[in-house]
Amino acid sequence: MSRLKYPPYMNQLAAARRQGMVPWTRGGWFHVCLGWATARLIRDKSSYPMVVIPLDAETPMASYDLRPLSGLDLKLVYSPGDDHYMEEAAGLILAVRPRTLYAHTLPYVEGSWRSWQGRGETLLPGVREPWA
């Protein structure tokens, strides 16, 4: 099995997490963007930190190391019509045990909001993940 690689913008987050730091976010969530088109819709990247999971056939989502997202409050944002990618990404993200995970389309479409855990529910009390 080949070594997993970080998706775009994850290197800085991974380095911070190895030092025990958690990113500050204006809205309270760290964004996971599905595709570059969705990422471009987030204008203020300094206030809304993110990683991008590219949507291309050459690199499957499962080949990305998402462990630095563990224990964080996450917002998974995707384009309308990419629900099938969202379901796959949500499964991969839930496997690394985020604190909370929400998902919605960007731009927002009525009824697109999803939640997997209630905000403030701690899934990893007192656990520190070993980062590779």
C-alpha positions in Angstrom: 0.0 0.0 0.0 1.3 3.4 -0.9 1.8 6.1 1.7 -1.2 8.5 2.0 -0.5 12.2 1.1 -2.0 15.4 2.4 -4.5 17.2 0.3 -3.8 20.8 -0.7 -3.3 23.2 2.3 -3.1 20.4 4.8 0.7 20.6 5.4 0.5 23.7 7.5 -2.4 22.3 9.5 -0.6 19.0 10.1 2.6 20.9 11.3 0.5 22.9 13.7 -1.4 19.9 15.0 2.0 18.0 15.6 2.9 20.9 17.9 -0.5 20.6 19.8 -2.1 23.7 18.2 -5.7 24.0 17.0 -6.5 26.6 14.2 -8.5 29.7 15.2 -11.5 30.2 13.0 -13.8 33.2 12.8 -17.0 31.1 12.3 -15.9 28.2 14.5 -15.4 25.7 11.7 -12.4 24.6 9.7 -13.5 24.2 6.1 -13.0 21.1 3.9 -13.8 22.1 0.3 -14.6 19.5 -2.3 -13.1 20.7 -5.5 -11.2 23.9 -6.5 -14.4 25.6 -7.8 -15.9 25.4 -4.3 -12.7 26.6 -2.6 -12.6 29.7 -4.8 -16.0 30.7 -3.4 -14.5 31.3 0.0 -13.1 34.8 -0.4 -11.5 35.4 3.0 -9.2 32.5 3.4 -7.3 34.0 6.4 -10.5 34.0 8.5 -11.9 30.8 7.1 -9.0 28.3 7.0 -9.4 25.3 4.8 -8.1 22.3 3.0 -9.2 21.3 -0.5 -10.0 17.7 -1.6 -9.6 17.9 -5.4 -12.2 16.1 -7.4 -10.3 14.4 -10.2 -10.3 10.9 -11.4 -6.5 10.5 -11.1 -6.4 10.9 -7.3 -9.1 9.1 -5.3 -10.3 10.7 -2.1 -9.2 7.7 -0.1 -5.6 8.4 -1.0 -5.5 11.5 1.2 -4.3 11.6 4.8 -7.1 13.4 6.7 -5.9 12.7 10.2 -4.9 16.3 11.1 -8.7 17.1 10.9 -9.3 14.8 13.9 -11.0 16.5 16.8 -11.8 19.7 14.9 -15.2 21.3 14.2 -15.5 20.8 10.4 -17.7 22.2 7.7 -17.6 20.2 4.5 -18.6 22.5 1.6 -19.4 21.2 -1.9 -21.0 22.4 -5.1 -24.7 21.6 -5.8 -24.9 18.4 -7.7 -21.8 16.9 -6.0 -23.8 15.0 -3.3 -22.2 11.7 -4.2 -18.7 13.2 -3.6 -20.0 14.7 -0.3 -21.2 11.3 1.0 -17.8 9.7 0.2 -15.8 12.6 1.7 -18.0 12.6 4.9 -17.4 8.9 5.4 -13.6 9.4 5.1 -13.7 12.4 7.4 -15.8 10.7 10.0 -13.3 7.9 10.1 -10.7 10.3 11.6 -13.2 11.3 14.3 -13.7 15.1 14.0 -15.3 16.8 16.9 -18.3 17.8 14.7 -19.0 17.6 11.0 -21.5 19.7 9.1 -21.9 19.8 5.4 -23.7 22.1 2.9 -23.5 23.3 -0.6 -21.7 26.5 -1.5 -23.5 28.5 -2.7 -26.1 27.4 -0.2 -29.1 25.7 -1.6 -32.2 25.3 0.6 -32.2 22.0 2.3 -28.5 21.1 1.7 -27.4 21.4 5.3 -26.3 18.1 7.0 -25.0 17.4 10.5 -23.4 14.2 11.9 -22.9 15.3 15.5 -24.2 18.1 17.6 -21.9 21.0 18.0 -19.9 20.9 21.2 -20.0 17.1 21.5 -16.5 16.0 22.2 -15.6 12.7 20.5 -12.0 12.6 21.6 -11.8 13.5 25.3 -8.2 13.7 26.4 -6.9 11.8 23.3 -3.9 13.1 21.4 -3.5 11.6 18.0 0.0 10.6 16.8 0.7 12.4 13.6 3.0 10.8 11.0 
